Amino acid sequence: MKFQVLSLIGHAPHPLTGELPSAADRLEQVLAVGEAAERLGFDAYAIGERHAGPFLSSSPSVVLGALAARTSRIRLLTGVTVVAILDPVRVAEDYATLDQISRGRIELVVGKGAEAGHFDLFGLDEKRQWDLQREKYELLRRLWTEEGVDWKGEFRPALRNVTTLPRPYAGAPRVWHGSATSLDSPELAARHGDPLFTANAVQPREAYARLIAHYREKFEEYGHDPRHARVAAGSGGLLIADTAERAVTRYKDLYEAKVRQSFRPDLEGKAGYNTPFRTIEDAIADGPQLIGSPGQIVDKILGYHEVYRHDLQSITVDAFGQSTAEQIETLERFAEEIAPVVRKEAPSTLWED
């Protein structure tokens, strides 16, 4: 299995102390953790995209550009590029530029976004979100694989003989499809033979397993070799302690305060927003959160792998307001005590073929 570190660049007060770093310090923290992830042997580092709520990730291409300049090996992903609200021409230009700067290390995870409010912000009808997603992704795909594109659609002016520049570094970057609650993203990924990136962050395992099963079924129905159906999975935050008891003692107040802080009463009952795992004990036992001893976390990842058969596991170390030193310490423990065991038990040829 391969491993990725993801940051949505949350910028809310610390759930226990109320402290809030400056925007500049928070962004520098993300870059420092990205450098540490490369040094520790992680395979990828991802930056989310949010345009509503307490996040600093409205311009992921800028942050990834800074990461490209400060790293040399690690792959750089988005998590997700909210293509449904963006202009595909601009997406093609921005990320092909990043692909050139990083010499082919860029991959996109595209999606319609998991934050309520951004469709209104960009003057778009949320009811058309999947139509927007499909049309804009399919145009992006053509812009990266063709030159002299003629195109006409519903949501932007027509194009005639358009070749976006720069071209990608060595062919079109891989594009994953982010999937959290709907069958639409697995369907679109399967149709085009693309990989699927399941959020695996809020809901119970069965909800994500359903999306992945649909993807694999449709992938083969659309005529693609099922051996090429790649899957990645997220997680709801990583907290490591020597034992389960110490994890509860050390992190209970932090975890449960964060759940209260991020709760959205206006979205109560809507899948993919408020976690049903309100206590740390519930999260350890049944949630997608990776909390507990190294052995517990290994078992949970392998348990997901048994169901998902995923190639890439994404982890998040800044979900609970930890300091830069605490985040890097967590990455070190994961790299030393967890990753080697999982890699051995669940090998993957992703990025090797």
C-alpha positions, 0 to 999 in steps of 0.5 A: 500500500502507498501512503498520502498525507492530506491537509484541508488547511483548516483554520479554526481556533484550537478546540480546547485552548481557543488559540488561532495561528495567523494565516501565514503561520498556518500555511507555513506549517502545511509546507513544513509538514509536506517537507517532513512527509517527503523525508519520512518516505510518504508517497504523496502529499495532498491539499484540499480545496474549500471556498466556504468555512474555516479553511485556507485552501481556496487556492490549492494550486498556489500551495502545491506550487510552494510544495513543488519548490520545497520537495523533489520526490513526493507526488503532489495531489489535490483533495479535491479539485472542485471542478464543478465550480471551476473553469476547466480551461483554467484548471488545465492551465494551472495544473499543467503549469504545476506538472511542468514545475514539479516534473510530472509529480501532479495528480488531481482528485476531482469532485463536486466538493464537500462544503455546503455554500460554494455553489452559491458563492460562484453563482451556480445552481447546486441542483445541477452539481452533477451535470456541472461535474460531468461536463467540466471534467470531460472538457478538462480531460479533452484539453489535456489529451487533445490539441486544437479542441473544438467543444460546445457545452451548457455551462461555459462558452464554446471553444474553437481550435483551443490548445491550452498551454503549457501542455502537461509534463509527460502526458495527461496527469492521472485524475482520480474521482473523489467520492463521499456520498453519491454513486455519481462520482464512481459512475463517472470514474468507471465510465472513463476508466479512472481511479476512485478516491473514497472519502472514508472520513465521516460515515460508517464503512458500509456506506463507502463500501457500497460506492466502491462496489458500484465503481468496480462493477461499472468499471468492468461493465464499461469494458475496462480491465478490472485489474486497472481499477485503482481505489484510494481511501481517506480517513477521519484524522490520525492520533497515535498513542502507545495503547488504546487506554492512553489514546483515550486518556490523551485525546478524548477531550480534544477529539470530542471538543473538535466534534462539537466545534465542527458540528453543523446543525443546518446539515444534520441528517445529511450524509457526509457532514456531521460524524455519527462517531461523537465519542472517542470510544465510538471513533476507535471502535467503528469510525474511519478515524485512525486513533489508538495504538500502532497495532490498532491502527494497522488492524483498522487499515487492513480491515478497510483494505479487506473490504475496499482493496485499496492501493492508497491510504490517505492520513490527516495529522492536522485535523485536531489543531496539533502543533507542527512538532506534534504533527511531524512526531505523528508522521514519524511514528506512522512511518516507523511503526505502521506503514512498514507492516501495512505495506508488507501485508497489503502490497500495491503496484500503484506508481510502479507500473 
